[in-house]
């Protein structure tokens, strides 16, 4: 497992869907662009994903009014289908995600190193909001 900072942040959600569907919706760009936003005034107009160790991913996150956008991306360090994804972001922070299957439910747990610009609670809330959007999208489709 990636070595995360001692002040790493964890968010989680249980999705009412089997792990194969959760994995697909989490990783396929056509799905990522439908759920990867923390609030209704943001969206993800583009996503690229090379899901393999050493592969890269990039999701463009943008304000719908066009006022701001940024690319969220990194390099995969571990990929175990239906179980684990770990990656290093462009600023060297580490992220570790687990997918825990329980029949028709899947628990997704994300643990990530915080960045130094925003308060911890703001970072936790933002990542949790995106994860909650993922849960809603996956359960509705």
N, CA, C and O atoms as CSV, one atom per row, in Angstrom:
chain,resi,resn,atom,element,x,y,z
A,1,UNK,N,N,0.846,-1.186,0.000
A,1,UNK,CA,C,0.000,0.000,0.000
A,1,UNK,C,C,0.887,1.244,0.000
A,1,UNK,O,O,1.987,1.262,0.553
A,2,UNK,N,N,0.363,2.266,-0.637
A,2,UNK,CA,C,1.083,3.536,-0.675
A,2,UNK,C,C,1.287,4.051,0.742
A,2,UNK,O,O,0.448,3.837,1.617
A,3,UNK,N,N,2.382,4.717,0.959
A,3,UNK,CA,C,2.622,5.330,2.256
A,3,UNK,C,C,1.966,6.701,2.258
A,3,UNK,O,O,2.387,7.614,1.549
A,4,UNK,N,N,0.928,6.822,3.070
A,4,UNK,CA,C,0.200,8.075,3.169
A,4,UNK,C,C,0.703,8.848,4.373
A,4,UNK,O,O,1.262,8.271,5.305
A,5,UNK,N,N,0.500,10.157,4.347
A,5,UNK,CA,C,0.884,10.989,5.480
A,5,UNK,C,C,0.039,10.609,6.695
A,5,UNK,O,O,-1.066,10.085,6.558
A,6,UNK,N,N,0.576,10.881,7.886
A,6,UNK,CA,C,-0.158,10.541,9.103
A,6,UNK,C,C,-1.441,11.353,9.245
A,6,UNK,O,O,-2.349,10.946,9.969
A,7,UNK,N,N,-1.528,12.497,8.564
A,7,UNK,CA,C,-2.745,13.306,8.615
A,7,UNK,C,C,-3.640,13.079,7.393
A,7,UNK,O,O,-4.426,13.952,7.025
A,8,UNK,N,N,-3.518,11.903,6.766
A,8,UNK,CA,C,-4.322,11.573,5.596
A,8,UNK,C,C,-5.810,11.663,5.934
A,8,UNK,O,O,-6.217,11.444,7.075
A,9,UNK,N,N,-6.597,11.986,4.934
A,9,UNK,CA,C,-8.039,12.160,5.069
A,9,UNK,C,C,-8.733,10.954,4.438
A,9,UNK,O,O,-8.315,10.471,3.385
A,10,UNK,N,N,-9.798,10.468,5.088
A,10,UNK,CA,C,-10.561,9.346,4.544
A,10,UNK,C,C,-12.016,9.745,4.353
A,10,UNK,O,O,-12.627,10.358,5.229
A,11,UNK,N,N,-12.567,9.384,3.185
A,11,UNK,CA,C,-13.996,9.533,2.903
A,11,UNK,C,C,-14.493,8.187,2.406
A,11,UNK,O,O,-13.724,7.399,1.855
A,12,UNK,N,N,-15.787,7.923,2.603
A,12,UNK,CA,C,-16.315,6.644,2.149
A,12,UNK,C,C,-17.796,6.746,1.851
A,12,UNK,O,O,-18.492,7.644,2.327
A,13,UNK,N,N,-18.263,5.791,1.041
A,13,UNK,CA,C,-19.677,5.693,0.708
A,13,UNK,C,C,-19.982,4.244,0.356
A,13,UNK,O,O,-19.143,3.539,-0.204
A,14,UNK,N,N,-21.183,3.812,0.686
A,14,UNK,CA,C,-21.645,2.487,0.284
A,14,UNK,C,C,-22.628,2.670,-0.855
A,14,UNK,O,O,-23.637,3.364,-0.727
A,15,UNK,N,N,-22.312,2.034,-1.971
A,15,UNK,CA,C,-23.109,2.156,-3.187
A,15,UNK,C,C,-23.957,0.900,-3.326
A,15,UNK,O,O,-23.449,-0.213,-3.191
A,16,UNK,N,N,-25.228,1.070,-3.590
A,16,UNK,CA,C,-26.135,-0.069,-3.776
A,16,UNK,C,C,-25.987,-0.581,-5.209
A,16,UNK,O,O,-26.860,-0.380,-6.054
A,17,UNK,N,N,-24.861,-1.245,-5.456
A,17,UNK,CA,C,-24.560,-1.821,-6.766
A,17,UNK,C,C,-23.422,-2.817,-6.580
A,17,UNK,O,O,-22.580,-2.638,-5.700
A,18,UNK,N,N,-23.387,-3.872,-7.407
A,18,UNK,CA,C,-22.283,-4.839,-7.314
A,18,UNK,C,C,-20.954,-4.214,-7.737
A,18,UNK,O,O,-20.922,-3.226,-8.470
A,19,UNK,N,N,-19.868,-4.805,-7.265
A,19,UNK,CA,C,-18.541,-4.225,-7.460
A,19,UNK,C,C,-18.164,-4.087,-8.939
A,19,UNK,O,O,-17.465,-3.138,-9.296
A,20,UNK,N,N,-18.601,-4.997,-9.804
A,20,UNK,CA,C,-18.228,-4.876,-11.217
A,20,UNK,C,C,-18.815,-3.602,-11.833
A,20,UNK,O,O,-18.149,-2.936,-12.626
A,21,UNK,N,N,-20.053,-3.261,-11.477
A,21,UNK,CA,C,-20.655,-2.011,-11.970
A,21,UNK,C,C,-19.966,-0.805,-11.355
A,21,UNK,O,O,-19.668,0.160,-12.058
A,22,UNK,N,N,-19.708,-0.844,-10.053
A,22,UNK,CA,C,-19.041,0.274,-9.370
A,22,UNK,C,C,-17.673,0.523,-9.994
A,22,UNK,O,O,-17.315,1.669,-10.265
A,23,UNK,N,N,-16.911,-0.533,-10.223
A,23,UNK,CA,C,-15.577,-0.430,-10.832
A,23,UNK,C,C,-15.661,0.222,-12.205
A,23,UNK,O,O,-14.890,1.128,-12.520
A,24,UNK,N,N,-16.600,-0.243,-13.015
A,24,UNK,CA,C,-16.770,0.284,-14.375
A,24,UNK,C,C,-17.133,1.774,-14.339
A,24,UNK,O,O,-16.537,2.575,-15.060
A,25,UNK,N,N,-18.104,2.143,-13.505
A,25,UNK,CA,C,-18.544,3.533,-13.452
A,25,UNK,C,C,-17.466,4.441,-12.866
A,25,UNK,O,O,-17.392,5.620,-13.212
A,26,UNK,N,N,-16.636,3.901,-11.988
A,26,UNK,CA,C,-15.549,4.685,-11.382
A,26,UNK,C,C,-14.452,4.972,-12.398
A,26,UNK,O,O,-13.824,6.030,-12.351
A,27,UNK,N,N,-14.215,4.035,-13.321
A,27,UNK,CA,C,-13.024,4.090,-14.163
A,27,UNK,C,C,-13.229,4.442,-15.627
A,27,UNK,O,O,-12.276,4.860,-16.285
A,28,UNK,N,N,-14.427,4.290,-16.160
A,28,UNK,CA,C,-14.627,4.579,-17.586
A,28,UNK,C,C,-14.871,6.076,-17.788
A,28,UNK,O,O,-15.758,6.651,-17.157
A,29,UNK,N,N,-14.078,6.715,-18.677
A,29,UNK,CA,C,-14.207,8.158,-18.893
A,29,UNK,C,C,-15.631,8.619,-19.191
A,29,UNK,O,O,-16.037,9.688,-18.734
A,30,UNK,N,N,-16.396,7.834,-19.949
A,30,UNK,CA,C,-17.768,8.261,-20.284
A,30,UNK,C,C,-18.638,8.361,-19.040
A,30,UNK,O,O,-19.610,9.117,-19.032
A,31,UNK,N,N,-18.311,7.617,-17.992
A,31,UNK,CA,C,-19.034,7.728,-16.725
A,31,UNK,C,C,-18.419,8.821,-15.836
A,31,UNK,O,O,-19.145,9.585,-15.200
A,32,UNK,N,N,-17.093,8.891,-15.795
A,32,UNK,CA,C,-16.409,9.880,-14.953
A,32,UNK,C,C,-16.936,11.285,-15.238
A,32,UNK,O,O,-17.150,12.072,-14.316
A,33,UNK,N,N,-17.141,11.593,-16.512
A,33,UNK,CA,C,-17.603,12.936,-16.877
A,33,UNK,C,C,-19.035,13.206,-16.414
A,33,UNK,O,O,-19.490,14.349,-16.445
A,34,UNK,N,N,-19.742,12.171,-15.989
A,34,UNK,CA,C,-21.127,12.343,-15.542
A,34,UNK,C,C,-21.246,12.555,-14.035
A,34,UNK,O,O,-22.262,13.064,-13.563
A,35,UNK,N,N,-20.207,12.166,-13.265
A,35,UNK,CA,C,-20.327,12.258,-11.803
A,35,UNK,C,C,-19.232,13.048,-11.103
A,35,UNK,O,O,-19.394,13.388,-9.931
A,36,UNK,N,N,-18.141,13.351,-11.762
A,36,UNK,CA,C,-16.967,13.906,-11.074
A,36,UNK,C,C,-17.072,15.420,-10.886
A,36,UNK,O,O,-16.445,16.199,-11.604
A,37,UNK,N,N,-17.880,15.812,-9.901
A,37,UNK,CA,C,-18.018,17.227,-9.533
A,37,UNK,C,C,-18.482,17.291,-8.085
A,37,UNK,O,O,-19.227,16.428,-7.622
A,38,UNK,N,N,-18.039,18.313,-7.382
A,38,UNK,CA,C,-18.389,18.451,-5.962
A,38,UNK,C,C,-19.700,19.209,-5.754
A,38,UNK,O,O,-20.306,19.119,-4.686
A,39,UNK,N,N,-20.144,19.961,-6.780
A,39,UNK,CA,C,-21.389,20.721,-6.641
A,39,UNK,C,C,-22.029,20.883,-8.022
A,39,UNK,O,O,-21.385,20.649,-9.045
A,40,UNK,N,N,-23.289,21.281,-8.039
A,40,UNK,CA,C,-24.046,21.377,-9.287
A,40,UNK,C,C,-23.519,22.441,-10.245
A,40,UNK,O,O,-23.814,22.391,-11.439
A,41,UNK,N,N,-22.745,23.403,-9.744
A,41,UNK,CA,C,-22.228,24.448,-10.628
A,41,UNK,C,C,-20.866,24.082,-11.230
A,41,UNK,O,O,-20.233,24.910,-11.885
A,42,UNK,N,N,-20.419,22.846,-11.007
A,42,UNK,CA,C,-19.181,22.328,-11.593
A,42,UNK,C,C,-19.503,21.092,-12.417
A,42,UNK,O,O,-20.535,20.447,-12.234
A,43,UNK,N,N,-18.588,20.782,-13.332
A,43,UNK,CA,C,-18.719,19.556,-14.119
A,43,UNK,C,C,-17.333,19.088,-14.547
A,43,UNK,O,O,-16.328,19.764,-14.328
A,44,UNK,N,N,-17.314,17.911,-15.164
A,44,UNK,CA,C,-16.054,17.335,-15.669
A,44,UNK,C,C,-16.218,17.138,-17.173
A,44,UNK,O,O,-16.674,16.084,-17.615
A,45,UNK,N,N,-15.846,18.153,-17.966
A,45,UNK,CA,C,-16.068,18.067,-19.411
A,45,UNK,C,C,-15.181,17.055,-20.136
A,45,UNK,O,O,-15.485,16.666,-21.264
A,46,UNK,N,N,-14.087,16.624,-19.499
A,46,UNK,CA,C,-13.191,15.673,-20.166
A,46,UNK,C,C,-12.545,14.750,-19.142
A,46,UNK,O,O,-12.183,15.169,-18.042
A,47,UNK,N,N,-12.409,13.485,-19.526
A,47,UNK,CA,C,-11.699,12.519,-18.681
A,47,UNK,C,C,-10.938,11.543,-19.563
A,47,UNK,O,O,-11.440,11.095,-20.594
A,48,UNK,N,N,-9.723,11.220,-19.144
A,48,UNK,CA,C,-8.886,10.217,-19.807
A,48,UNK,C,C,-8.398,9.279,-18.725
A,48,UNK,O,O,-8.071,9.721,-17.624
A,49,UNK,N,N,-8.342,7.971,-19.026
A,49,UNK,CA,C,-7.940,7.020,-17.999
A,49,UNK,C,C,-7.245,5.804,-18.598
A,49,UNK,O,O,-7.850,5.048,-19.359
A,50,UNK,N,N,-5.987,5.619,-18.257
A,50,UNK,CA,C,-5.200,4.447,-18.652
A,50,UNK,C,C,-5.000,3.626,-17.378
A,50,UNK,O,O,-3.969,3.734,-16.713
A,51,UNK,N,N,-6.001,2.803,-17.047
A,51,UNK,CA,C,-6.065,2.106,-15.767
A,51,UNK,C,C,-5.128,0.894,-15.725
A,51,UNK,O,O,-5.538,-0.238,-15.982
A,52,UNK,N,N,-3.877,1.160,-15.399
A,52,UNK,CA,C,-2.865,0.114,-15.208
A,52,UNK,C,C,-1.731,0.729,-14.420
A,52,UNK,O,O,-1.553,1.947,-14.437
A,53,UNK,N,N,-0.962,-0.096,-13.729
A,53,UNK,CA,C,0.185,0.424,-12.984
A,53,UNK,C,C,1.116,1.127,-13.966
A,53,UNK,O,O,1.511,0.548,-14.978
A,54,UNK,N,N,1.461,2.364,-13.670
A,54,UNK,CA,C,2.266,3.187,-14.573
A,54,UNK,C,C,1.436,4.000,-15.544
A,54,UNK,O,O,1.960,4.890,-16.214
A,55,UNK,N,N,0.143,3.706,-15.629
A,55,UNK,CA,C,-0.753,4.447,-16.511
A,55,UNK,C,C,-1.148,5.777,-15.887
A,55,UNK,O,O,-1.060,5.959,-14.672
A,56,UNK,N,N,-1.581,6.695,-16.728
A,56,UNK,CA,C,-1.957,8.031,-16.265
A,56,UNK,C,C,-3.461,8.248,-16.409
A,56,UNK,O,O,-4.130,7.613,-17.223
A,57,UNK,N,N,-3.965,9.167,-15.590
A,57,UNK,CA,C,-5.348,9.600,-15.732
A,57,UNK,C,C,-5.382,11.115,-15.614
A,57,UNK,O,O,-4.504,11.729,-15.009
A,58,UNK,N,N,-6.424,11.709,-16.211
A,58,UNK,CA,C,-6.616,13.148,-16.117
A,58,UNK,C,C,-8.103,13.432,-16.278
A,58,UNK,O,O,-8.740,12.973,-17.226
A,59,UNK,N,N,-8.637,14.188,-15.344
A,59,UNK,CA,C,-10.022,14.654,-15.421
A,59,UNK,C,C,-10.012,16.174,-15.341
A,59,UNK,O,O,-9.462,16.754,-14.404
A,60,UNK,N,N,-10.622,16.810,-16.327
A,60,UNK,CA,C,-10.754,18.260,-16.292
A,60,UNK,C,C,-11.990,18.597,-15.469
A,60,UNK,O,O,-13.096,18.147,-15.767
A,61,UNK,N,N,-11.781,19.399,-14.429
A,61,UNK,CA,C,-12.877,19.835,-13.579
A,61,UNK,C,C,-13.047,21.324,-13.830
A,61,UNK,O,O,-12.074,22.078,-13.811
A,62,UNK,N,N,-14.305,21.755,-14.070
A,62,UNK,CA,C,-14.529,23.135,-14.482
A,62,UNK,C,C,-15.823,23.694,-13.913
A,62,UNK,O,O,-16.810,22.980,-13.741
A,63,UNK,N,N,-15.793,24.977,-13.629
A,63,UNK,CA,C,-17.013,25.690,-13.256
A,63,UNK,C,C,-17.871,25.773,-14.518
A,63,UNK,O,O,-17.364,26.083,-15.597
A,64,UNK,N,N,-19.155,25.500,-14.385
A,64,UNK,CA,C,-20.044,25.510,-15.549
A,64,UNK,C,C,-20.131,26.889,-16.202
A,64,UNK,O,O,-20.423,26.988,-17.394
A,65,UNK,N,N,-19.882,27.951,-15.437
A,65,UNK,CA,C,-19.932,29.298,-16.009
A,65,UNK,C,C,-18.645,29.679,-16.740
A,65,UNK,O,O,-18.525,30.792,-17.252
A,66,UNK,N,N,-17.681,28.751,-16.790
A,66,UNK,CA,C,-16.440,28.989,-17.520
A,66,UNK,C,C,-15.410,29.824,-16.783
A,66,UNK,O,O,-14.376,30.170,-17.355
A,67,UNK,N,N,-15.668,30.154,-15.532
A,67,UNK,CA,C,-14.774,31.061,-14.804
A,67,UNK,C,C,-13.487,30.398,-14.328
A,67,UNK,O,O,-12.500,31.094,-14.088
A,68,UNK,N,N,-13.468,29.086,-14.184
A,68,UNK,CA,C,-12.289,28.421,-13.652
A,68,UNK,C,C,-12.309,26.954,-14.044
A,68,UNK,O,O,-13.374,26.341,-14.118
A,69,UNK,N,N,-11.123,26.387,-14.296
A,69,UNK,CA,C,-11.015,24.943,-14.524
A,69,UNK,C,C,-9.607,24.497,-14.164
A,69,UNK,O,O,-8.670,25.295,-14.135
A,70,UNK,N,N,-9.482,23.212,-13.893
A,70,UNK,CA,C,-8.163,22.635,-13.621
A,70,UNK,C,C,-8.199,21.159,-13.974
A,70,UNK,O,O,-9.261,20.541,-14.039
A,71,UNK,N,N,-7.014,20.610,-14.200
A,71,UNK,CA,C,-6.892,19.174,-14.470
A,71,UNK,C,C,-6.478,18.465,-13.197
A,71,UNK,O,O,-5.513,18.852,-12.538
A,72,UNK,N,N,-7.223,17.415,-12.858
A,72,UNK,CA,C,-6.914,16.560,-11.719
A,72,UNK,C,C,-6.358,15.276,-12.307
A,72,UNK,O,O,-7.059,14.582,-13.043
A,73,UNK,N,N,-5.101,14.942,-11.994
A,73,UNK,CA,C,-4.528,13.761,-12.612
A,73,UNK,C,C,-3.348,13.216,-11.865
A,73,UNK,O,O,-2.835,13.832,-10.932
A,74,UNK,N,N,-2.922,12.039,-12.293
A,74,UNK,CA,C,-1.788,11.399,-11.667
A,74,UNK,C,C,-1.407,10.119,-12.383
A,74,UNK,O,O,-1.862,9.835,-13.491
A,75,UNK,N,N,-0.553,9.353,-11.707
A,75,UNK,CA,C,-0.024,8.096,-12.240
A,75,UNK,C,C,-0.393,6.959,-11.286
A,75,UNK,O,O,-0.175,7.051,-10.078
A,76,UNK,N,N,-0.948,5.897,-11.844
A,76,UNK,CA,C,-1.317,4.736,-11.028
A,76,UNK,C,C,-0.082,3.990,-10.531
A,76,UNK,O,O,0.846,3.726,-11.295
A,77,UNK,N,N,-0.083,3.659,-9.256
A,77,UNK,CA,C,0.998,2.880,-8.665
A,77,UNK,C,C,0.547,1.465,-8.314
A,77,UNK,O,O,1.376,0.572,-8.135
A,78,UNK,N,N,-0.766,1.262,-8.216
A,78,UNK,CA,C,-1.296,-0.074,-7.926
A,78,UNK,C,C,-2.722,-0.160,-8.458
A,78,UNK,O,O,-3.541,0.727,-8.218
A,79,UNK,N,N,-3.008,-1.236,-9.180
A,79,UNK,CA,C,-4.360,-1.494,-9.662
A,79,UNK,C,C,-4.642,-2.983,-9.478
A,79,UNK,O,O,-3.985,-3.830,-10.084
A,80,UNK,N,N,-5.624,-3.289,-8.635
A,80,UNK,CA,C,-6.108,-4.656,-8.453
A,80,UNK,C,C,-7.590,-4.618,-8.784
A,80,UNK,O,O,-8.388,-4.072,-8.022
A,81,UNK,N,N,-7.957,-5.192,-9.909
A,81,UNK,CA,C,-9.327,-5.098,-10.389
A,81,UNK,C,C,-10.346,-5.448,-9.304
A,81,UNK,O,O,-10.227,-6.459,-8.612
A,82,UNK,N,N,-11.346,-4.582,-9.180
A,82,UNK,CA,C,-12.463,-4.730,-8.240
A,82,UNK,C,C,-12.042,-4.641,-6.782
A,82,UNK,O,O,-12.864,-4.893,-5.900
A,83,UNK,N,N,-10.773,-4.286,-6.492
A,83,UNK,CA,C,-10.303,-4.245,-5.112
A,83,UNK,C,C,-9.621,-2.944,-4.712
A,83,UNK,O,O,-10.045,-2.286,-3.762
A,84,UNK,N,N,-8.563,-2.567,-5.434
A,84,UNK,CA,C,-7.708,-1.466,-4.989
A,84,UNK,C,C,-7.210,-0.631,-6.157
A,84,UNK,O,O,-6.891,-1.153,-7.225
A,85,UNK,N,N,-7.150,0.670,-5.933
A,85,UNK,CA,C,-6.477,1.592,-6.846
A,85,UNK,C,C,-5.628,2.514,-5.973
A,85,UNK,O,O,-6.107,3.045,-4.971
A,86,UNK,N,N,-4.377,2.698,-6.355
A,86,UNK,CA,C,-3.517,3.670,-5.679
A,86,UNK,C,C,-2.840,4.500,-6.761
A,86,UNK,O,O,-2.490,3.997,-7.828
A,87,UNK,N,N,-2.663,5.785,-6.460
A,87,UNK,CA,C,-1.982,6.645,-7.422
A,87,UNK,C,C,-1.276,7.790,-6.713
A,87,UNK,O,O,-1.530,8.099,-5.549
A,88,UNK,N,N,-0.375,8.403,-7.474
A,88,UNK,CA,C,0.333,9.583,-7.015
A,88,UNK,C,C,-0.117,10.747,-7.882
A,88,UNK,O,O,-0.058,10.683,-9.110
A,89,UNK,N,N,-0.568,11.810,-7.229
A,89,UNK,CA,C,-0.999,13.009,-7.943
A,89,UNK,C,C,0.212,13.771,-8.475
A,89,UNK,O,O,1.345,13.488,-8.086
A,90,UNK,N,N,-0.023,14.726,-9.355
A,90,UNK,CA,C,1.049,15.531,-9.932
A,90,UNK,C,C,1.889,16.269,-8.912
A,90,UNK,O,O,3.053,16.574,-9.174
A,91,UNK,N,N,1.310,16.568,-7.731
A,91,UNK,CA,C,2.063,17.273,-6.680
A,91,UNK,C,C,2.661,16.298,-5.657
A,91,UNK,O,O,3.045,16.707,-4.561
A,92,UNK,N,N,2.739,15.018,-6.012
A,92,UNK,CA,C,3.334,13.935,-5.208
A,92,UNK,C,C,2.490,13.462,-4.027
A,92,UNK,O,O,2.953,12.637,-3.239
A,93,UNK,N,N,1.261,13.965,-3.886
A,93,UNK,CA,C,0.401,13.428,-2.836
A,93,UNK,C,C,-0.081,12.040,-3.254
A,93,UNK,O,O,-0.231,11.758,-4.442
A,94,UNK,N,N,-0.319,11.183,-2.274
A,94,UNK,CA,C,-0.739,9.807,-2.513
A,94,UNK,C,C,-2.234,9.656,-2.239
A,94,UNK,O,O,-2.799,10.322,-1.372
A,95,UNK,N,N,-2.857,8.754,-3.010
A,95,UNK,CA,C,-4.268,8.430,-2.841
A,95,UNK,C,C,-4.406,6.913,-2.898
A,95,UNK,O,O,-3.782,6.253,-3.729
A,96,UNK,N,N,-5.230,6.369,-2.005
A,96,UNK,CA,C,-5.481,4.928,-1.965
A,96,UNK,C,C,-6.985,4.709,-1.887
A,96,UNK,O,O,-7.656,5.284,-1.030
A,97,UNK,N,N,-7.517,3.875,-2.787
A,97,UNK,CA,C,-8.959,3.621,-2.842
A,97,UNK,C,C,-9.187,2.122,-2.736
A,97,UNK,O,O,-8.522,1.336,-3.409
A,98,UNK,N,N,-10.136,1.728,-1.883
A,98,UNK,CA,C,-10.511,0.318,-1.801
A,98,UNK,C,C,-11.983,0.165,-2.175
A,98,UNK,O,O,-12.813,1.032,-1.902
A,99,UNK,N,N,-12.273,-0.956,-2.802
A,99,UNK,CA,C,-13.624,-1.332,-3.198
A,99,UNK,C,C,-13.937,-2.628,-2.459
A,99,UNK,O,O,-13.351,-3.668,-2.760
A,100,UNK,N,N,-14.847,-2.578,-1.502
A,100,UNK,CA,C,-15.192,-3.740,-0.685
A,100,UNK,C,C,-16.564,-4.240,-1.098
A,100,UNK,O,O,-17.580,-3.590,-0.850
A,101,UNK,N,N,-16.577,-5.412,-1.735
A,101,UNK,CA,C,-17.806,-5.980,-2.255
A,101,UNK,C,C,-18.564,-6.748,-1.178
A,101,UNK,O,O,-17.979,-7.505,-0.403
A,102,UNK,N,N,-19.880,-6.534,-1.148
A,102,UNK,CA,C,-20.753,-7.293,-0.264
A,102,UNK,C,C,-22.044,-7.548,-1.029
A,102,UNK,O,O,-23.065,-6.907,-0.782
A,103,UNK,N,N,-21.983,-8.499,-1.968
A,103,UNK,CA,C,-23.157,-8.819,-2.785
A,103,UNK,C,C,-23.542,-7.661,-3.680
A,103,UNK,O,O,-22.770,-7.260,-4.551
A,104,UNK,N,N,-24.744,-7.114,-3.469
A,104,UNK,CA,C,-25.234,-6.007,-4.295
A,104,UNK,C,C,-24.900,-4.644,-3.726
A,104,UNK,O,O,-25.506,-3.645,-4.112
A,105,UNK,N,N,-23.942,-4.591,-2.809
A,105,UNK,CA,C,-23.437,-3.325,-2.280
A,105,UNK,C,C,-21.923,-3.311,-2.366
A,105,UNK,O,O,-21.267,-4.345,-2.245
A,106,UNK,N,N,-21.384,-2.128,-2.576
A,106,UNK,CA,C,-19.935,-1.965,-2.629
A,106,UNK,C,C,-19.561,-0.726,-1.827
A,106,UNK,O,O,-20.079,0.365,-2.065
A,107,UNK,N,N,-18.658,-0.911,-0.876
A,107,UNK,CA,C,-18.165,0.221,-0.099
A,107,UNK,C,C,-16.893,0.737,-0.759
A,107,UNK,O,O,-15.949,-0.018,-0.995
A,108,UNK,N,N,-16.882,2.037,-1.055
A,108,UNK,CA,C,-15.713,2.689,-1.638
A,108,UNK,C,C,-15.103,3.568,-0.550
A,108,UNK,O,O,-15.771,4.436,0.012
A,109,UNK,N,N,-13.829,3.330,-0.264
A,109,UNK,CA,C,-13.104,4.108,0.738
A,109,UNK,C,C,-11.909,4.759,0.067
A,109,UNK,O,O,-11.062,4.084,-0.517
A,110,UNK,N,N,-11.853,6.091,0.160
A,110,UNK,CA,C,-10.730,6.848,-0.406
A,110,UNK,C,C,-9.946,7.484,0.728
A,110,UNK,O,O,-10.514,8.159,1.587
A,111,UNK,N,N,-8.643,7.264,0.726
A,111,UNK,CA,C,-7.760,7.919,1.691
A,111,UNK,C,C,-6.729,8.697,0.893
A,111,UNK,O,O,-6.108,8.164,-0.026
A,112,UNK,N,N,-6.553,9.970,1.255
A,112,UNK,CA,C,-5.665,10.817,0.460
A,112,UNK,C,C,-4.872,11.762,1.348
A,112,UNK,O,O,-5.326,12.182,2.413
A,113,UNK,N,N,-3.679,12.080,0.879
A,113,UNK,CA,C,-2.860,13.088,1.543
A,113,UNK,C,C,-3.467,14.458,1.286
A,113,UNK,O,O,-3.816,14.764,0.146
A,114,UNK,N,N,-3.604,15.290,2.309
A,114,UNK,CA,C,-4.151,16.626,2.099
A,114,UNK,C,C,-3.145,17.542,1.399
A,114,UNK,O,O,-1.934,17.329,1.459
A,115,UNK,N,N,-3.679,18.558,0.739
A,115,UNK,CA,C,-2.804,19.593,0.184
A,115,UNK,C,C,-2.687,20.696,1.225
A,115,UNK,O,O,-3.432,20.704,2.205
A,116,UNK,N,N,-1.772,21.615,1.026
A,116,UNK,CA,C,-1.480,22.605,2.045
A,116,UNK,C,C,-2.223,23.926,1.939
A,116,UNK,O,O,-2.024,24.806,2.777
A,117,UNK,N,N,-3.078,24.089,0.927
A,117,UNK,CA,C,-3.713,25.390,0.712
A,117,UNK,C,C,-5.055,25.548,1.409
A,117,UNK,O,O,-5.377,26.633,1.893
A,118,UNK,N,N,-5.838,24.480,1.465
A,118,UNK,CA,C,-7.200,24.569,1.990
A,118,UNK,C,C,-7.335,23.813,3.306
A,118,UNK,O,O,-6.608,22.847,3.538
A,119,UNK,N,N,-8.257,24.240,4.174
A,119,UNK,CA,C,-8.453,23.555,5.452
A,119,UNK,C,C,-8.833,22.078,5.244
A,119,UNK,O,O,-9.491,21.722,4.267
A,120,UNK,N,N,-8.407,21.247,6.175
A,120,UNK,CA,C,-8.679,19.799,6.110
A,120,UNK,C,C,-10.167,19.535,5.927
A,120,UNK,O,O,-10.548,18.727,5.080
A,121,UNK,N,N,-11.019,20.206,6.710
A,121,UNK,CA,C,-12.462,19.962,6.615
A,121,UNK,C,C,-13.010,20.317,5.236
A,121,UNK,O,O,-13.913,19.644,4.738
A,122,UNK,N,N,-12.476,21.361,4.619
A,122,UNK,CA,C,-12.910,21.740,3.274
A,122,UNK,C,C,-12.517,20.651,2.273
A,122,UNK,O,O,-13.300,20.299,1.391
A,123,UNK,N,N,-11.299,20.122,2.417
A,123,UNK,CA,C,-10.848,19.058,1.521
A,123,UNK,C,C,-11.705,17.806,1.706
A,123,UNK,O,O,-12.139,17.195,0.729
A,124,UNK,N,N,-11.946,17.429,2.962
A,124,UNK,CA,C,-12.774,16.251,3.241
A,124,UNK,C,C,-14.166,16.439,2.636
A,124,UNK,O,O,-14.690,15.532,1.989
A,125,UNK,N,N,-14.758,17.605,2.844
A,125,UNK,CA,C,-16.107,17.867,2.332
A,125,UNK,C,C,-16.154,17.808,0.809
A,125,UNK,O,O,-17.106,17.275,0.239
A,126,UNK,N,N,-15.142,18.347,0.150
A,126,UNK,CA,C,-15.104,18.323,-1.310
A,126,UNK,C,C,-14.993,16.914,-1.865
A,126,UNK,O,O,-15.728,16.547,-2.782
A,127,UNK,N,N,-14.077,16.121,-1.314
A,127,UNK,CA,C,-13.906,14.739,-1.776
A,127,UNK,C,C,-15.151,13.918,-1.450
A,127,UNK,O,O,-15.564,13.076,-2.248
A,128,UNK,N,N,-15.754,14.157,-0.281
A,128,UNK,CA,C,-16.970,13.426,0.084
A,128,UNK,C,C,-18.112,13.793,-0.861
A,128,UNK,O,O,-18.885,12.920,-1.253
A,129,UNK,N,N,-18.229,15.050,-1.228
A,129,UNK,CA,C,-19.284,15.481,-2.149
A,129,UNK,C,C,-19.142,14.794,-3.506
A,129,UNK,O,O,-20.137,14.371,-4.096
A,130,UNK,N,N,-17.915,14.684,-4.000
A,130,UNK,CA,C,-17.682,13.992,-5.277
A,130,UNK,C,C,-18.043,12.515,-5.132
A,130,UNK,O,O,-18.685,11.948,-6.016
A,131,UNK,N,N,-17.642,11.896,-4.039
A,131,UNK,CA,C,-17.966,10.489,-3.808
A,131,UNK,C,C,-19.482,10.298,-3.695
A,131,UNK,O,O,-20.019,9.316,-4.207
A,132,UNK,N,N,-20.161,11.213,-3.040
A,132,UNK,CA,C,-21.629,11.141,-2.939
A,132,UNK,C,C,-22.277,11.291,-4.321
A,132,UNK,O,O,-23.260,10.615,-4.623
A,133,UNK,N,N,-21.726,12.174,-5.154
A,133,UNK,CA,C,-22.212,12.302,-6.536
A,133,UNK,C,C,-22.031,10.991,-7.286
A,133,UNK,O,O,-22.912,10.569,-8.034
A,134,UNK,N,N,-20.881,10.347,-7.083
A,134,UNK,CA,C,-20.620,9.051,-7.719
A,134,UNK,C,C,-21.677,8.037,-7.280
A,134,UNK,O,O,-22.233,7.314,-8.107
A,135,UNK,N,N,-21.949,7.989,-5.984
A,135,UNK,CA,C,-22.943,7.038,-5.455
A,135,UNK,C,C,-24.298,7.289,-6.106
A,135,UNK,O,O,-24.942,6.350,-6.574
A,136,UNK,N,N,-24.735,8.538,-6.141
A,136,UNK,CA,C,-26.054,8.873,-6.713
A,136,UNK,C,C,-26.106,8.497,-8.191
A,136,UNK,O,O,-27.081,7.899,-8.645
A,137,UNK,N,N,-25.074,8.842,-8.936
A,137,UNK,CA,C,-25.043,8.538,-10.376
A,137,UNK,C,C,-25.080,7.037,-10.615
A,137,UNK,O,O,-25.845,6.554,-11.449
A,138,UNK,N,N,-24.251,6.298,-9.879
A,138,UNK,CA,C,-24.156,4.855,-10.088
A,138,UNK,C,C,-25.469,4.153,-9.723
A,138,UNK,O,O,-25.916,3.251,-10.432
A,139,UNK,N,N,-26.062,4.562,-8.645
A,139,UNK,CA,C,-27.323,3.928,-8.229
A,139,UNK,C,C,-28.484,4.275,-9.170
A,139,UNK,O,O,-29.428,3.496,-9.295
A,140,UNK,N,N,-28.423,5.427,-9.827
A,140,UNK,CA,C,-29.519,5.879,-10.700
A,140,UNK,C,C,-29.407,5.367,-12.147
A,140,UNK,O,O,-30.354,5.503,-12.923
A,141,UNK,N,N,-28.268,4.787,-12.509
A,141,UNK,CA,C,-28.055,4.381,-13.907
A,141,UNK,C,C,-27.806,2.880,-14.065
A,141,UNK,O,O,-27.613,2.401,-15.182
